[in-house]
Each structure stands twice: as structure tokens, then as C-alpha cells.
Amino acid sequence: MTMDNTSPILRKQRFRLHEIDAALRAAGGVYAHAARLLSEATGSSCTRQNIQQWVHKYSKLNEAVCEGLEEIKDLAETALIENIRNGDTNAIKFYLETKGKDRGYMRQYRVSGPQGQPLTAPQAQVVIYLPDNGRDPGITRPITYDEYRARTSGKSTA
């Protein structure tokens, strides 16, 4: 009796669920970093794809990913606040542009043409080509957008 190459091979899981959970929390929810932490801690090989499969399989791990991401956001906000307290101008500007909009702190962009004139766009031209199937030659000539609008609105340009 021979076995097919397509038959599933049962493998013993190399990592415990609590180890994967701890690695995901320590890695801030980043799969590749969690895989590297697991590989270094256990000496067994682990890839980002392994972590991704386990997260999809176990909802508890998905919660660990979300909590890890939230923790990283908290760290970033704490570092931003520290930089603001230390007088970092870029941090102050960033904070006011993102959180101080209710007080008028926001980037404003003014777009204008040459010498501050309003922008103008060229009028679009619609060209309709019909195949020459023995029709009237006047039909097969290109028409301008104005002619097209006049014909479709019922007004004549002649």
C-alpha cells in the first residue's frame, strides 16, 4: 500500500498557544516579529505564515494581536507627549495639526493659477467616430463638444 503525496501529514505542534500569545503581545501584534521571537526563544523554526495561520485558527490569538497593536499606539502617544513636553517643535506642530483642529490648527492649501487667478480647465472635446457603412458623409465627420451638446439638448448650431 502506497501513500499519496497529497495526503495530509500529521505534525506535532511545536509551540504552545500561550507561547504564541506572549510572542504576539511582545511583538506588538506584528506577525514577522512574533515569529522571530518564537524562533529565538525555542530554537525551532517559525515563520510569519505560521503565526498568521494560528491567528486565523484561534480567536484568542486575534485578541492578542489587537491588544499588542493598541499597546504600541499607547507607547507612540506617550513618546509624542514626552517630546511635546521637551519642546520639540515638530511634535507640537504634528499634535496641533491632528488634534487641535477644533481650535483652528490645520494645514490649509490654496490652489490657484498664475498670479493668483482662479484655475481654469480647458473645455472637454468629445469626438465620436462612426464607421463608414454607406451612411451620409456628414455623419462620419468629428464633432466638437459644443455641437454634441447642442444636438443632445435639441438646439441647433447652424
C-alpha positions in Angstrom: 0.0 0.0 0.0 1.4 3.4 -1.0 0.6 6.8 0.3 -0.3 9.7 -2.0 1.8 12.9 -1.9 -1.4 14.8 -1.3 -2.4 13.0 1.9 -2.1 15.2 5.0 0.9 14.6 7.2 0.1 15.0 10.9 2.7 17.2 12.6 3.1 17.8 16.3 2.6 21.5 17.0 6.0 22.9 18.0 4.7 25.9 20.0 2.1 26.1 22.8 -0.8 28.6 22.5 0.4 30.6 25.5 3.9 31.0 23.9 2.4 32.3 20.6 0.2 34.6 22.6 3.1 36.0 24.6 5.2 36.5 21.4 2.4 38.3 19.7 1.9 40.7 22.7 5.7 41.3 22.9 5.9 41.9 19.2 3.1 44.5 19.2 0.9 42.3 17.1 3.4 42.1 14.2 3.4 38.5 12.8 7.0 38.5 11.4 8.5 39.9 14.7 6.5 37.4 16.8 7.8 34.6 14.6 11.4 35.8 15.1 10.8 36.0 18.9 9.4 32.4 19.0 12.3 31.1 16.8 14.9 32.7 19.1 13.2 31.6 22.3 12.7 28.0 21.4 15.3 27.3 18.8 12.6 25.9 16.4 11.8 27.5 13.1 8.7 29.7 12.9 7.6 31.9 10.0 5.2 34.8 9.6 2.8 32.4 7.7 2.7 30.0 10.7 1.7 32.9 13.0 -0.9 34.0 10.5 -2.4 30.6 10.3 -2.6 30.3 14.1 -4.2 33.7 14.5 -6.9 32.7 12.0 -7.4 29.4 13.7 -7.6 30.6 17.3 -9.6 33.7 18.2 -7.7 34.2 21.4 -4.6 35.0 19.4 -6.6 37.6 17.4 -7.3 39.3 20.6 -3.6 39.3 21.5 -2.8 40.9 18.1 -5.4 43.7 18.7 -4.1 44.3 22.3 -0.5 44.4 21.0 -1.4 47.0 18.4 -3.2 49.1 21.0 -0.2 48.9 23.3 2.1 50.2 20.6 -0.3 53.1 19.9 -0.2 53.9 23.6 3.6 53.9 23.5 3.7 56.2 20.5 1.3 58.6 22.1 3.4 58.6 25.3 6.6 59.3 23.4 4.8 62.1 21.5 3.6 63.7 24.7 7.2 63.5 26.1 8.5 65.2 23.0 5.9 67.9 23.3 6.9 68.5 27.0 10.5 68.7 25.9 9.7 71.5 23.5 10.1 69.5 20.2 8.6 71.9 17.6 7.8 69.1 15.1 5.9 67.1 17.7 4.0 70.2 18.7 3.1 71.0 15.1 2.0 67.4 14.4 -0.2 67.3 17.5 -1.9 70.6 16.8 -2.5 69.7 13.2 -4.1 66.4 14.1 -5.8 67.0 17.4 -6.1 70.8 17.5 -8.5 71.2 14.5 -11.3 72.4 16.8 -9.1 75.4 17.7 -8.2 76.2 14.1 -4.9 74.4 13.8 -4.9 72.7 10.5 -3.0 72.8 7.2 -4.6 74.9 4.6 -3.8 74.5 0.9 -4.7 77.3 -1.5 -4.6 76.3 -5.1 -4.6 79.0 -7.8 -3.5 79.7 -11.3 -0.7 82.1 -12.4 -0.7 85.4 -10.5 -3.3 84.1 -8.1 -6.0 83.8 -10.7 -8.6 81.1 -10.4 -7.8 77.8 -12.0 -9.5 77.1 -15.4 -9.7 73.8 -17.1 -9.9 73.6 -20.9 -13.3 72.6 -22.2 -13.5 68.9 -23.0 -13.9 67.8 -26.6 -15.9 64.8 -27.4 -15.2 63.2 -30.7 -17.5 60.4 -32.0 -16.3 58.3 -34.8 -18.9 56.2 -36.7 -17.8 53.5 -39.2 -18.4 54.3 -42.9 -21.2 51.9 -43.7 -22.6 53.9 -46.7 -24.1 56.5 -44.4 -24.4 60.2 -45.1 -20.8 61.6 -45.1 -21.9 64.4 -42.8 -22.5 61.9 -40.0 -19.0 60.5 -40.1 -17.2 63.8 -39.5 -15.9 64.5 -36.0 -18.0 67.0 -34.0 -17.0 69.3 -31.2 -18.3 69.1 -27.6 -20.5 72.2 -28.3 -22.1 70.6 -31.3 -22.7 67.4 -29.4 -24.4 69.3 -26.5 -26.5 71.3 -29.0 -27.6 68.1 -30.7 -28.4 66.3 -27.5 -30.3 69.2 -26.0 -32.4 69.8 -29.1 -30.8 73.1 -30.1 -29.2 73.6 -33.5 -25.8 75.3 -34.1 -26.4 76.1 -37.8 
